[in-house]
């Protein structure tokens, strides 16, 4: 295995940030990004990337003749776990009878992309939200770090992988790491789970010490300099929540929040979304005289309910973004605020999908003439762009009976301005992509060789 090349960013006109779909397509497709390797069981495997301008999702394909398409969406699939600079960490299930999955590191390069197999951790199995990859700042290598947190102790297990200096496959090291000082949590009365750190996402500020942050989006960041000889944890609190006290610790935190390291790794950006969702209400008209009996009242109510159509009560939401210079840990500053009280639309063509979602009919001509109200849509799962002030929101109709699909909406939170809309292939309303700067290192020029394609 040749030594790992330093990051090369020389792709002209490449988007600085893409939304990369984390689930792979199974396909024998080739372009300039295609890299190949072998699995731990000796099967040949190829990985290829296809980039798009956000909010359209970028995709990647995995071609491995020994892998079969999965029968359901719940089955394990090849998946992107993390990205950093020119690196992508992939998890590939090899065989359901095998207790471990293969991990690959894709190293992007405009001329010579590579796909490197990591050694297995034998009896230990890593969670997707526990592992990160980072490009080392002081050499031409990378590191993969994973953390198993013990919720009832201040000592957790840190797994670290680094390739050998000559580029050959390295080994995992395992060590127990403790916190520098105890962390005090503030727990609301309505919380349904005990307050201990549950990692939702991993960020990689990097630097000479290889700083990695395991983030609990409800509360704070567990920071560790993983390249130190004796790494220690330190805890940094997130900005205090402004609302969402009901869902706090009781619901999915990434539905309301996101965090990311900026493109130049000089700051950390954080977003919180306060949501009052829209609702469908059926109300009996006022002024209806009271019936003589309870039975008559029930009959009249049932009759009116069948005749009346539910009306949509618009919801509302507010987005706030913070930034913190990496040089001054813990000093969060509010950068932008945006809300569903929305008046600006620079491109009506891009908002056609939102008009359709916000209307209770399927007449596209009438929908295009309707007044766009973002409060009439379900919008959640904010994702921060690594490069500018854009936040991407998953968006769907308020009622499940309007099966018009799910779209990604790009909102400039600084201008409170709609930037674009793109429809998703999936109908599952949950985050299925991540913001990444890998596009700067990918050259997708060249011919395609399409043999077969299926969705895992």
N, C-alpha and C positions, 0 to 999 in steps of 0.2 A: 504494500500500500504506500503510495507516494505521500510526501509531507502535505499537510493541509495548506492550501493557498490562502493568502490574505484576501479580505473582501475586495472585490473589484466592482466599482459602480460606473459602468461605461455604456449603459443602454440608453440610446437617445429616445426622447419622447415617451419614456416609460412613466406611468403614474407613480407618484411618490408614495401613495398608500393604496392598497387594495383591500377588498373584503373577501377573504379566502374561505370558501366553503370547506368545513372541516371533514366532511365525509367524502370518500373517494368514489369516483366512477371506475368501473372495471372496463378497461378498454386497451386494445393494442393500437395506441396512437403515438406518433413520433413527431417531434419537432426539435428545435435547437436546445430545449431544456431537458430532453430525455436523458436519464442516467440509469444505469443498470447495476445489479449486484446479484447476490445469492442469499437465500434465506438460511436460517440455521439448520434446516433440513435438506439443503442442497438444491432447492428449486430456483430457477432463474426468475428475476423480478425486475420490472422496469417502472419508473415513475416519470410522469410528464406533467408540466404545468401549463395552464391556459389563462392568461390574465385579461381582465376587462376593467373599464373605467367605472368606479363606483357611481351610483349604488348598485350597479349590476354585479353579481357575484362572480369572482374568479374561481376556477376549479382545478383539480388535479386528478389524474388517472393513475391507477395501479394495475399493471398487467403481470399476472403470475399464473402460468398455465395450470399449476397444481391447486390454485384456490378456486372455489366454486362461488357463484353468486349466492348471497344470503337470501333465505326464504322469507324473512320478515325484517321490518325496520328495527326490531328489538335485538336481532342477532348482531354479534360483534362484527365490525367492519374496519377496513383500513381507515385510519384517521390521523389528521394533523393534531398534534398535541401542543406544540409551541413553535414560535419562530423568533429569530433574532438576527438582525443584519442579513447576511447571506445564507443563514442556516434555517433548516426546517427539521423538526423532530417528528417522526412518523411512528405510529404503532400499527403493526400488521398482524392480525390473528392468523396463525398458521394452521392449526388443527384444533377443533373443539375438544379432542381427547387429550391435548397437551395443556398443562396448567399455566404455561407462560405464553406471552406474545413476543414477537420480534420487534425490536426498536431499531429504526434506521435514522441516520443523519443524512439529509440531502444538503449538499454544499453547492450553492448556485455559482455559476461562472459563465460568462457569455460564450466562451469557446469550449470549456471542459467541465461541465457539471459532473458531480460525483454522488454516489449513493453508498454509504458506509454502514455496515451492520455492527451494532453494539453487542457486547457479550451479555448473556442472560444473567439474571440475578439469582439463579437456581430457585430456592424455596421462597423468595420474597416476590411479591406482586405489587406493582406501583399503581396508584390511582391516576387518572388523567389530569386531575387538578393538583397533584402533588409534585409534578416534575416540570423542569424548565431547562432550556438550552441557552447558552450565552457565548458570544464571541469574546475571547480573552483580549484585553486591551494591550498587553505587554508582549505578545508574541503572535505567531501565526496558528494558534491552536484554538480549540473550543473546549467547553466543559458542559457536562450534563449533571444537574443537581436535582435530587428528590428528597422530600422531607416527610417522615412518618411522625406525626405529632401524637404524643401521649397526653390526652386531655386532663389527666389527673396528676400530672407531674410537670415540673419546669424543665425536664430533660427529655429531648426527642432524638430521633435517629436520622442522621444526615447521610445520604448516599451520594457519592461523587464519582463521576467517570471523566477521565482525561485520556486522550490517545497518547501513545508514546512519542517522544521527540522526533523519531524517524518516520512517524506517520503510521506505524503499525498499530494494531488493535491493542488498546490498553486494558486495564482492569478496574472494577468498581472498588472503591474504598468505603468502609462503613465506620462511622464514629458517632458517639453519643455527644450531643451538644446541649448545653444548659443556657438559661436566660441570665443576662447580666443583673437584672433586677426584677422583682415581681410586678405583674401588671394588674391594675385595679380596673374592673369593668363596672359600668353603670347598667343595671338591668331593669327595664320597665316592668311594672306589675303584671302586664298581660303576656309576658314572654312565656312560651310553652316549653322551651328547652333551656337547660342550664347554660350559663354563659361561659363557654370555653371557645378557643380559637378553632374555627372550622374553615379550612382553606377553600375559597371559591375560585381564585385565580392566582397565577404567579407572574410577577413582573421582574424584569432584569435591568436595573439601573447600570449594572456592570462596573466599569472602572478597573483600576489596577488590582483591587482586592476581590473583584468578582462579586459584587453585591447582588443578592437575590432577595426578593420580597415575596413571602407567602401571605396573600391578602384574604382576610375575612371582611367581606364588603359591608357587613353590618357594623364592624367596629374598627379594625386597624390592620397594620402590616407588621408581620414578623420578619425582621431584616436579619440577614446573615452574610458575612463576608466569606464566601465558601472557599476562596483560594488561600485564606490564612492558614497557617500551620495549626493554630488552635482557635477555630472559629467559635464565636459566641453569638447569641441572639440578643437583639434589642427590639423593643416594641415602639411603634409610632402610631398614634391615633389618627383616624380619618377625621375630616370635619364633622362636627356634631350634626346629627340628623335634624332637619327642620320640620319634618312631619313623618308620615308613614309609621306612626307609633303602633298602629294596630298590626300591620304585617311584620313589625320588627321582631326578628328571631322566630317568626312563625311561618313565613313564606319564603319563596326563592328570592335571594337578595339581588341576583343579577337581573331580575325583572325591573328593578328600580335604579340600579347603580352600575357603574363601570369605572375602571381605572386603567391607565396605560402610561408607558414611558414615551416621551416625545421623540420625534424622529432623530434629533441630534443628541439625545440622552442628556439634555441639560435641565430637564424638569419632568415632574410627574403630573399628569392631568387626571382629574377625577370629576365624575358627573353624578348628580342625584336627580331623580325624576319623582316629583310628587304627583300622585294620580288619584283623581276622583272619577271612576269609570262611568261611561254613559249607561243608561238603563232603559228598559222597555216597561211602560206602565199602562195598565188598562184602568181607566177611571170611569165611574158611572156619572152621567151628567147631573149637575146640581139642579135643584128645583123639582126633582121627581117626587111626587107625593108619597107619603108613607102608606104601605098597604095595611089592610085591616088585620091580617094575621101573619105569623112568622112564615108559614108555608107559602103564602102568596108572595111574601117578600123574597124568599129563596127562589121561587119560580121566575119572578121578574128579574132578579139578579142574573140567573142563568141565561135567560133570554137576551138581556142586554149584553152580557159577556160574549155571546155568540155573534151578536150583530156588530159589536164594536171592534175596531182594530187597535192594537196597542200603539201607543205613541212613544216616540223616542225622546227621553229627557237627556239633553247633551251633558257630557261630563266636562271635565277640565283637567289640565295638567300644567305643571311648571317645571322647567329644566334649569338647573344651576350648575355651572362648571367652576371648578377650582384649579389652581395651579400652584406647585411648590417647587422652587429651584432646588436641584439636588445638592447644591452647595450649602443650603440652609435647611437642614432637615426639620420638619415639623411646623414650618411657617406657611400655612395655607392662605391663599388669597383668592377671593371670588373674582372670576374673570368675566363671565357672561351670565345673563338670565334670558330665558325665552319662555313663551307661554302659548297655550292653544288659542288665545285671542289673537288671531292671525289675519293680517290684512294684505301682505305682499306676496305676489306670485309673478315672477319674471317670465315664466314659461308655462302657458296654459296647456300646451301639448303634454308636458311631463306630468301634469296633475290630472289627466283624464282618469287614471285608475283611482285616484282619491275621490273624484266626483262619483264614480260608479259605486265605490264602497260606502259613500255617505248617503246614497239615495236608497229608498226602499223599493225601487223599481229597476228594471233592466233596460229601460229605454235610454240608449246612449245619447240620443239627441237631446232629450230632456235633461239627462244627467250633466251634459256639458254646459247647460244653461243654468244649472242650479247654483246656489250660493255655497261655496266650499266652507265647511265648518269642521275644523280638526277636532273640536270637542265632541263631534258626533261619531268619532271613530275610536276603536280600541288601539292605543299606541303605547308601547312599552319596550323593554329590553334595549336601553340606550347603549350605543357603541361609539366610542370616541375615535375620531380620526387622529392619527399620529402626527399629522402635518399642519392642520389648521383648526378652525373653530367649528367644524362640521360634526354633528352628532347624527348617527344613523338609528332610526327607530323602526321596529317591526310594527306593521299596521294591518288591521283587519276590520271588517264590518262589525258593528255593535251587536248584531243578532246572528246567531249561528245558522239561521234558516236562509240567510243571504250568502250562498256559497260562491262568493266572487274571488276567493283566494286570499293570499297574504302577500303584501308588498313590503319593500324596504324603502323608507322615506328618508331623504337626506335633508337635514335642516341646518342652516347656518345660524347658530345660536347667538352670534354677535349681532347679526342684522335682523334676526327673527324672520328669516326668509327661506322659503322652500327652494332647494337646489335641484332636486330630481327625485324620480320614483322609478322603481324597478320591481317587476313581479317575480316571486319565488316559485320554484318548481314544487316545493314542499307545502303541505297544508297544515303542518304542525307549528303551532304558535309558540316557538321557543327559539332561543338564540342558536343558530347553526353555522356561524361564521365568526372569524376574528379579523381584526384590523392588522395589517402587516405591511412592512416596507420591503419585503422580499422582491417585489416587482422591479426595484432599481437594479437588481443583479441578474434578472432573467432576460434572455434574448429568445423571443418566441418566433423569430423568422425561420423560414424553411418550409419544406413541403410536409403535408400530413399523410400518414399511411394508416387509414382507418380499416381495421379488419373486422372487429366486432365490438359492440358497446353494450353494456348493461349497467344498471345501478345496483350497487351492493345493498 
